[in-house]
Amino acid sequence: MTVLSLDGVSKRIGSRTLVQDIAMTVEPGEVYGFLGPNGAGKTTTIRMIVGLIKPTAGQIHICGHDIQKERREALRSVGTIVENPETYSYLSGRQNLLHYARLTGIPRKKIKPRIDEVAEIVGLSDRLDDLVKRYSLGMRQRLGVAQALLAQPRLLVLDEPTNGLDPAGIREFRQLIRNLAADGMSVFISSHMLSEIQQMCDRVAVLNQGKILTEKAVTELLDSEPRYRLCVSSLPLAQSILQSWGKEATEAGKNELLITIDHKEVPAMVRLLVESNVDIHGVAEDKSSLEEAFLAMTGEEGEAAIVAGKGEEKDA
C-alpha cells in the first residue's frame, strides 16, 4: 500500500496561490526528497501533510486514510521533525522519551522496552541517561528521530533535518535514514542540501512556484550522456583534432576540455590525441549532479536556494 499520496492538492490564501495541483506518492521503504527554492511551497505542503493546515483543494492520504476525514487514523502513522526537534535540555534523553511516550498513549508496560528499542535504532543507548544539554546537535537530532519513532509510524516527515550539523553528524544522520528505510520505514525529506539528498534519497520531487516540475528517481534525474573531462597540453590543437573526428569539446578551465562521448570510444580518443602530439595529463568521467539538474529546472531561484543551503552548511 502507498504510504503517502497527494492528489490535486492546492492551497490558496485570498488571491494568492501557494501550492497548485500537487500530485505525488511515497512508497514503503522509500526515502523521498522534496526540493525547491525558498518560497516554492515546500513548508506549506509539509504542513498540509501533517495536518497543521487544510488544503483548499485535493486529497492527502496516509496509509489509505484521508487526512481531512480520518485525521486521527492518518496521523497515527506519521512521525515528524521540523528542523531542530523540541527537547527539554535539563532532562536526560531517557526522561525526554518517557515524557513523549506518555503523550503518545503507549501502554505503561510497553514504554521502557520501546524507549530502549528506539534508542538502539538511533544509536543513543550508551548516552540515553545523560542530560540533553550535554548532547551535540547531531545527538539531539537523533533523539528527535527516536521521539518521532516512539509510536511506530510508517512515515517519517523531516523538514531540513541536517541544518546546523557538522559533516560527521550529517554522515551519521544519512546512515540512520538509510537504515530506517531498509527496515521498511518511508521517509519524506525536505532539504536545501542537494548533495545529501542525492546520496540519501531514492526519488525526488522538484517544486517551483507552487508547482511540481518533476518527480523522478534520483538515478533517472542524473542519467545523461557520458561526459569526460580531459586535461591536455594544447586546447586549440585538441579541439581541432576532436572536431575533425566528429566530436565537439568545450573549454572547461585551464588546459581542460569537456566532451560528451561513449565510454567505449575513450581509448580511441586518447590514442588519436597522443598520435597527434597532444599530451594527455588526465581523463576522468564528469558525472552530472543533482545540483545541476535542479538548477536546470529552477534557474536563478534554485541557485539562490543552493547558496542558502551551502551557507547553512558552512555556518555549522
N, C-alpha and C positions, 0 to 999 in steps of 0.2 A: 504494500500500500504506500502511495506517495505520502511523505511526511508533511510537506508544506506545499500548498498550491495557491497562487493568486490568479484570479481570472477577471480581466477587465477592470482592475482596481484603479479608481481615480480619487483624488482629494482636491476639493475646491474650497477656498475661503473667500466669500464675496465674489468678486470678478476675477480673482487670481487663481489659476490652476497650479497646484504644487506638484501633483503627480497625475499622469494621464494614461489610462488604459493599460496598466501594467499586467503582464501575464508571465508567470514563471513557476517552476516546480523544483522541489528539493527531494531527492530520493533517500531511502535508508542507507546509512553508512557513507553518505556523501559530504564532502567539505565544499561548500558553495560560497564563492566570493562575490561580494556586491560592491561594485566600483562606480565612481562618478566624481566629478569636480564638486567643490563646495557649492552648496545651493542647488544641487541637482535633484534633491528629493529623497536622498538615502535615509536620513533620520526620520522624515515623515513616514516613509514606507515601513521602517522598523517599528515605529510607534503604532502603526496600524496592525502589524503582525502580532505584537504582544498585547494588543487590546487597550492601549492608552488613549487612542483616538479612533473614531469611526470613519470608514471610507465614505465618500459621497456616493460612489457607485462601485459595483463589482462585488466579488465574494472572495473571502480568505478562508481556507480550510486547513486545519491542523489535524493530521491523523484522521481525516474524514469528517471532522466536526467543524461546522460553520461557526466562526469566532463571534459572530453577532447573535446567532440564535442559540448556540450551545457554548457560551463563553467559558463556563467552569470546566466542562469536559475538554474543550480545546486547550485552555491554558494549563491544564493538568499535565500536558505532555511537553511543556516548554520550560526551559531554564534560560535565564537572561543575565548578561553582564553588559552594562553600558559604561564604556571607558573604565575608570578605576572603581572597583567594587566597594560597596559600603561595608566597613567593618568597624568594630569597636577596638581601638588601639590599646585600651587599658585592660582588655581581656585577653586570654590565651586563644590560640587558634581553635582549640577544642571547645572552649566556652562560647566562642562565636558560633561554631557549627551547632552546638547544643541549643543555643537560642533560636537559630533559624530552623532547626529540625522541629522544635516545638511549634513554631509558627506555621510550618507546612502541614502539621497534623499527623506526623509519623507516630505510630503507636509507641508508647513509652518503652516497651520491651525491645523494640527494634532500633531505638535511637543509637545506643552505643555501638552495636555492630555495624550500623550503616555509616556512622561517623568514621569508624576505623577503616571501613571499606573505601570511602571516598578519599580519605587521607592517603591511603595506599595508592589509589589511582593517580592522584596528582603529585605524589612524591613528597608528602609533608609528614609522614608518620613519625620521623625522628625529631621534628620540631613542633609537633602539634600542641605541646604543653608550654611552649614559650609564649611570652606576651607578643601580641601582633605588632606593637611599636618597635620591636626588635627585628621584625621581618624586613627583608629587602622588598623593593617594589615587585620584583618577579615572584617572590613568595606570596605577596599579598594577592597578586593576580591568580596564582594557583589556588589560594584559599577561596577566592571568589568563584573559581570554577568548581571547587569542592562544594561550596554553598549551593551553586546552581544545580549540582548533580544529586543533591540530597533526596529529592522527591522522585528520582529515577526518570527524568524526562527523556523523550525520544528525540527532541530537537533542542539544540543549544544555540541561542542567538547572541552574537558578540558584536558590539559596536566599538570599533577602534581598540581592540584588546591589547595591542602591543605598544600603545602610546607611552613614552617615557622609559621603556625597557632598554637596558643595555644589550649589546649583541649576544652575550651569553644567555640573558633572560629571554630574548626573542627566540633563540635556538631551542631552549628548553620548552617554551610555550608551543612552538611549532610541533615539536615531537609529541607533546601532550595531546594536541589536537589530532594529530595523525593516529595516535594510539586509540583515542576515543572513537574515531571513525572506523578503525579496524575492528572494534568491538561492536559495531553496528549503530553508533550514535550519528545522527545527522547534525552538521554544524553549519550555521549561516553566519558569515563574517563580512562586516563592512570595514574597509580599511583604506588608508592612503598609501600604505607601504606596498607598492606593487611587486617588488622583488620577493617579499614574503608571501603575498597572495599567489605568485607564480609557483613557489615551492610547496605551498600548503594545500592549495585547492585543486579539486577535480574539475569543476566547472565554474564559470563566472558569468555574471550579467553586467553590462556596462550601461549606466543610467546617465542621461544628459538632458537638462531642461525638462525634467519630469517624465521623460520617455525612455523606454528600453531600446538601446541601439542594437544590441546583440546579446544573445545568450548561447554560449558555446563551451565545449570542453577546452581547458587550457591548452592541451596539445593541439587542438584544431586551430585555435587562435594563433598559435606560434608556428603552425605548419606553413611554410613558404618555400620558394625555390632555394636550393642550397646556394649559399653565398660565401665567398672566400676572401680573406684579406691577405694581400701579397706585400712583402717588403722587398723592394728591388733597388738596383744600383742606379737605374735611369728610368724615371717615369715616362718621359716622352717616347723613348725608344720602345719600352714595354707596351705602352698603349698602342703605338703604331703597329707593332707585331701582332698584338691580340686582335686589333681591328681587322687586319688583313686575314686573320684566322676566323673572322666572323663573330668575334666577341667584343662587347663594349665594356671597358673598365673605367671606373670613375676614381678620381683622386680622393683619398681619404685622410690625408695627412702627409707629413714629411716622408718621402720615399715609400708611401703606401698607396695601394690601389685596392678597390673593391670590385669583385667580378662575380656575376651570377653564373654558375656553371655546375653541371652534374659532377658528383664526386668521382665518377669513373673517368672523367676527362682530365682530372687534375694532373696525373702523371704525364700525360701527353703535353699539357700546357707547360709544365715545368721544364720538360725536355726541350720543347720548342724555344722557350726563352733562353735557356742556358746555351743551346746551339747557336742562338742569335746574339751571343755575347752580352746577355743581361744576367748579372749575378743575382741570385735569389737568396735573400737573407732570412726569409721566413715565409711559411704558408700556414694559415690557420683558418678553420671554419669560423665564420662570423654569424653566430646564431642570433635570430631575432628575439626580442624580449617582449614581455607583456607591456612594459612601458612604451615601447614603440607602437604596438598595436593600439594601446589606449590613446596615445597622442594622435594617431592617425584618425581615430574616430571622434575625439573630443576637441582637438585643436588647442587654442590658447587657454581655454578654461581648464582643460586637462593638464596643461603644462603648469598652470598656477597651483593645481591640486598636488602635483608631484613635488613642486618646490616646497609647498607647505609640509608635505609628508616628510621630506628629507630634512627640513628644519626641525621637526619634532624629533626625528631620529638623532640628529646632531646634538640637540639640546640634552639628550639622555646622557 
